Amino acid sequence: MTRSLVIDVSAYQPQATYYAFWEKWKARGVRGAIIKLSESTYWRNQYGAGQIAAAKHIGLKVSGYHFSRFIGDGNRARLEANTAIATANTMGLEHGSALVLDYEERAGYQSANTLAAIIFCNAVKQAGFIPVFYSYSGMRDLWDYEAIYKATGAKLWIASYPTMAGVTQPDYEYFPAISTHTDAWQFSSNAWGEQIDISVDFTGVFTMEEKVTSGGNLDSVRFDGNKLIVSGWFASAQAQGKPYAFAILTNEQGSQEYGRAQVNITSRPDVLKVYPDIPNGANSGFSASFDYSNQIKGKKLHLIFRYTDDPAGNGNFVDYVSVLDLTKSAANLDNVDTVVFSNKLQVSGWFATDMSLGLNHRFLILYDVA
């Protein structure tokens, strides 16, 4: 299921005509733009064409929306649909894109409002756009989305804000379960604290689907005596033609190498299921061991997993890098018990540290904290 982010803008964001605006939001994970094009029959967004062009230039999927004023008037709904369609065509919204009916008028009756929405959505559909119905979850008694869906196939984009504070991700505990056909949820009007509407797209109606062709993960780090054992997976489209695989341990800056091991690739069917577009993800597992020496004790390291065309591990290569933090310690005093008849204080617990290498003597020390 797609769960990409999409933001919507209007004439209140003239800065959305600049590439830099969309570059910033794309860097934050946004993959779609919904531009307000028109309202009623009398208003058009003077920045709309520029906003569409800028978002498209940055590589986002672009949709449009029309803010309705027709309430339950079917004739007026048809006129507003004509306005929305003409504006979309004039501003350069591509056919096949989503064109949203934004329904926020808290008035009228459910039956009339629903019929008017059906007229609007069918007109949009006939004009070559994907109809989408948008409203607030608190207005569900003023329209019947299931009837709209049955008559038009319109997608559902629902708004419900768990908080008005700045957010960066949806809190699914508050997901508005209006319909089983919900395609997108506008979960905030204050993304990153910048007063921008943001939504999560569940079905890809608003966002650009991106194929993931490279990925990896360091699944585990453990010790066996004086051996540091690491395992995980790495696969990449750039690994094709590079038959040799290595695990390399370096300092955090990459300027000093502490160990290098050629590894055998193992089966990882779980990777294939999650990342079907990564070539050879089904065979991407690795495991390697290194001597845990005083040279690496208590340091932060880089573990490099590498595919290369060089049997020595250099040559043309593609790397996946993970951080190993060997500066950690943890402990707990589990129990303190006084044995009266023997006048003994008994304590038990545990202590483990990455710094224990070469420290073979173990003591418990009791002293007065004063």
HELIX and SHEET records of a PDB file:
HELIX    1   1 PRO A   14  THR A   17  5                                   4    
HELIX    2   2 TYR A   19  ALA A   27  1                                   9    
HELIX    3   3 GLY A   48  HIS A   57  1                                  10    
HELIX    4   4 GLY A   74  MET A   91  1                                  18    
HELIX    5   5 GLN A  110  GLN A  126  1                                  17    
HELIX    6   6 SER A  137  LEU A  142  5                                   6    
HELIX    7   7 TYR A  145  THR A  152  1                                   8    
HELIX    8   8 TYR A  172  TYR A  174  5                                   3    
HELIX    9   9 ALA A  237  ALA A  239  5                                   3    
HELIX   10  10 PRO A  269  VAL A  274  1                                   6    
HELIX   11  11 VAL A  340  SER A  342  5                                   3    
HELIX   12  12 ASP A  354  SER A  356  5                                   3    
SHEET    1   A 9 TRP A  43  ARG A  44  0                                        
SHEET    2   A 9 VAL A  30  GLU A  39 -1                                        
SHEET    3   A 9 SER A   4  VAL A   9  1                                        
SHEET    4   A 9 ASP A 197  ASP A 201 -1                                        
SHEET    5   A 9 THR A 182  SER A 188 -1                                        
SHEET    6   A 9 LYS A 155  ALA A 159  1                                        
SHEET    7   A 9 ILE A 130  TYR A 136  1                                        
SHEET    8   A 9 ALA A  98  ASP A 102  1                                        
SHEET    9   A 9 LYS A  61  PHE A  67  1                                        
SHEET    1   B 4 SER A 214  ASP A 224  0                                        
SHEET    2   B 4 LYS A 227  SER A 236 -1                                        
SHEET    3   B 4 ASN A 283  ASP A 291 -1                                        
SHEET    4   B 4 THR A 266  SER A 267 -1                                        
SHEET    1   C 4 GLU A 257  GLN A 262  0                                        
SHEET    2   C 4 TYR A 244  ASN A 251 -1                                        
SHEET    3   C 4 LYS A 300  THR A 308 -1                                        
SHEET    4   C 4 PHE A 317  ASP A 325 -1                                        
SHEET    1   D 2 SER A 329  VAL A 339  0                                        
SHEET    2   D 2 LYS A 344  THR A 353 -1                                        
END                                                                             
